[in-house]
Amino acid sequence: MYKRVLLKLSGESLGGPAGKGLDTASLAAYAEEIASAAKAGLQIAIVNGGGNIFRGLQGVGKGFDRVDGDKMGMLATVINSLALSMFIKEQGVEAKVFTATPMEPVAKYYMRDDAVEVMERGGVALIAGGTGNPFFTTDSGAALRALEIKADALLKGTRVDGVYTADPEKDPTATKYDSLTFDEAIEKRLKVMDQTAYSLCREGNMPIIVFDMNCKGNLTKLLEGEKVGTLVHV
């Protein structure tokens, strides 16, 4: 169904059930799913969040300056990307980490053409460091990178199976959307992605699919054209 995608994973998802630190079982499970899709011919770029280690916005009011806190959050995404890349490599698939700000020799400085080259030869490009600027979330970074690499869709892997009227983990009456428009998502202030990410994708006509990445086989099902999760579109 797709040739090239940008997969957005939250930092908490890499932290396993506790949502903190790095959970090797979660990393291994995600790597297996991602490597399987890459071996089947899908071109994949990945943007990871950093909330399992540090989230800049949450540090405000606790003694952390917002700008420096966001820089710490960017570094957290690099740690997550390096960890996931190692598990992907163990599956026999090339995985290269790129960063939004220069960090050689830790990782290669992100240039779109270099990331695309990795994907075109069957590898996975992990793009870390957000946008490289404070005040932008990794959701916004994912939207930006999806547009830059000309992805067919932005896939957001979460712990729930789509977009709901409210947080289904907190509100048992919440109902799921099969699909909705960007305008509806923005108007209803649905918080699966931030408003900047929604706006970027709407302007660039980049569909977003929100799905449960923790359900084994979901990524493959989605890529084979099965209806999985919630589609957000123009």
C-alpha positions in Angstrom: 0.0 0.0 0.0 2.9 2.3 0.7 6.5 2.6 -0.7 8.0 5.0 1.9 6.8 5.9 5.4 7.9 7.9 8.5 7.2 5.9 11.7 6.8 8.0 14.8 7.3 6.1 18.1 6.9 7.7 21.6 9.8 7.5 24.0 7.4 6.0 26.5 6.7 3.0 24.2 10.4 2.2 24.2 10.3 2.2 28.0 7.9 -0.8 28.1 5.0 -1.1 30.6 6.6 1.4 32.9 7.2 3.9 30.1 10.6 4.8 31.6 14.2 4.0 30.6 14.8 1.4 27.9 12.9 -1.9 27.9 14.9 -4.5 25.9 11.8 -6.6 25.2 9.9 -3.6 23.7 13.0 -2.7 21.6 13.4 -6.2 20.3 9.7 -6.5 19.4 9.6 -3.2 17.6 12.9 -4.0 15.8 11.4 -7.3 14.6 8.3 -5.6 13.2 10.3 -2.8 11.5 13.0 -5.2 10.1 10.3 -7.5 8.7 8.6 -4.5 6.9 12.0 -3.3 5.5 12.9 -6.8 4.2 9.5 -6.8 2.4 10.6 -3.7 0.5 9.2 -0.8 2.6 11.4 2.2 2.9 11.3 3.3 6.5 12.4 6.4 8.5 11.8 6.6 12.2 11.5 9.5 14.6 11.6 8.6 18.3 10.3 10.7 21.2 12.4 11.0 24.4 9.8 11.1 27.1 11.0 7.8 28.7 14.3 9.6 29.6 13.5 13.4 29.8 10.8 15.7 28.4 11.7 19.3 28.4 8.3 20.8 28.9 7.7 18.7 32.1 10.9 20.1 33.5 9.6 23.7 33.4 8.6 24.7 37.0 11.0 22.1 38.5 14.1 24.1 38.1 14.8 23.4 34.4 14.9 26.2 31.8 12.7 25.4 28.8 15.3 25.9 26.2 18.0 23.8 28.0 15.3 21.3 29.0 14.3 20.9 25.3 18.0 20.3 24.4 18.1 17.6 27.0 15.0 16.1 25.5 16.7 16.1 22.1 19.6 14.2 23.5 17.2 11.7 24.9 15.8 11.0 21.4 19.4 10.3 20.2 19.8 7.7 23.0 16.5 6.0 22.0 17.4 6.0 18.3 20.9 4.5 19.0 19.3 1.8 21.1 16.6 0.9 18.6 19.1 0.9 15.8 21.2 -1.8 17.5 18.2 -4.1 17.8 17.2 -3.5 14.1 20.8 -4.4 13.1 20.5 -7.7 15.0 17.6 -8.5 12.7 20.0 -8.3 9.7 18.8 -4.9 8.5 21.0 -1.8 8.1 20.1 1.0 10.6 21.7 4.4 10.6 21.1 7.2 13.1 21.0 10.8 11.9 20.8 13.8 14.2 19.3 17.3 13.6 22.4 18.9 15.1 26.0 17.8 14.4 27.0 15.0 16.8 29.8 13.1 15.0 31.1 10.6 15.8 27.9 9.6 17.8 25.7 9.8 14.7 25.7 11.3 11.3 24.4 14.9 10.8 21.0 14.7 9.1 20.8 15.5 5.4 17.7 14.4 3.6 19.4 12.9 0.6 21.7 10.8 2.9 18.7 9.4 4.8 16.8 8.6 1.6 19.8 6.8 0.2 19.9 4.5 3.3 16.2 3.7 2.8 16.5 3.1 -0.9 19.1 0.5 -0.3 16.9 -1.4 2.2 18.1 0.2 5.4 16.3 2.1 8.1 17.0 5.8 8.8 16.5 6.9 12.4 16.3 10.7 12.5 16.9 11.9 16.0 17.1 15.3 17.8 13.7 16.6 16.8 13.9 19.7 14.6 17.1 20.7 16.3 15.2 23.7 17.9 13.5 24.2 21.3 9.8 24.7 21.5 9.1 22.1 18.9 7.9 18.6 19.8 9.1 15.3 18.2 5.6 15.1 16.7 6.3 18.3 14.8 9.8 16.9 13.9 8.1 13.8 12.6 5.8 15.8 10.4 8.7 17.9 9.1 10.8 14.8 8.2 7.9 13.0 6.6 7.4 15.9 4.3 11.1 16.3 3.6 11.6 12.6 2.6 8.4 12.6 0.6 6.8 9.8 2.6 3.5 8.3 1.5 2.2 8.5 5.1 3.2 9.4 8.6 2.5 6.4 10.9 2.2 7.1 14.6 2.6 4.0 16.7 1.0 4.3 20.1 -0.3 2.2 23.0 -3.9 2.6 21.8 -5.5 1.4 18.6 -6.4 4.8 17.1 -7.8 8.2 17.8 -10.6 8.5 20.4 -12.9 11.3 21.5 -11.0 11.2 24.8 -8.1 9.3 26.4 -9.4 5.7 26.4 -7.0 4.8 29.2 -8.7 7.4 31.4 -12.3 7.6 30.0 -14.1 4.3 29.4 -16.8 6.1 27.4 -14.4 7.3 24.8 -15.2 6.2 21.3 -12.8 5.6 18.4 -12.7 7.4 15.1 -12.2 5.3 12.0 -11.1 8.4 10.1 -11.3 12.2 10.5 -10.0 15.3 8.8 -7.1 17.5 10.0 -9.6 20.3 10.5 -11.7 18.1 12.8 -8.6 17.0 14.7 -7.5 20.6 15.2 -11.0 21.9 16.0 -11.6 19.1 18.6 -8.1 19.6 20.0 -7.4 15.8 19.9 -4.0 15.4 21.5 -2.7 12.4 19.6 -0.4 14.8 17.9 0.2 18.5 18.5 -1.4 21.3 16.6 1.8 22.2 14.7 2.2 18.7 13.4 -1.4 18.6 12.3 -1.0 21.9 10.5 2.2 20.8 8.7 0.6 17.6 7.6 -2.6 19.3 6.4 -0.7 21.8 4.4 1.6 19.1 2.9 -1.3 16.7 2.3 0.5 14.1 4.5 -1.9 11.5 5.8 -1.4 10.3 9.4 -2.3 6.8 10.6 -2.5 6.3 14.3 -2.3 2.7 15.3 -1.3 0.3 18.2 2.3 -0.6 17.6 2.3 -3.0 20.6 -0.1 -5.3 18.8 2.2 -7.8 17.0 1.8 -7.8 13.2 -0.1 -4.5 13.1 2.6 -2.7 11.1 2.6 -5.4 8.5 -1.2 -5.5 8.3 -1.3 -1.8 7.8 1.3 -1.9 5.0 -0.6 -4.7 3.3 -3.6 -2.5 3.0 -5.7 -3.8 6.0 -7.7 -1.2 7.9 -5.7 -0.6 11.1 -6.0 2.4 13.5 -7.4 5.8 12.6 -6.7 7.7 9.4 -6.3 11.5 9.6 -6.5 13.2 6.2 -7.2 16.4 4.4 
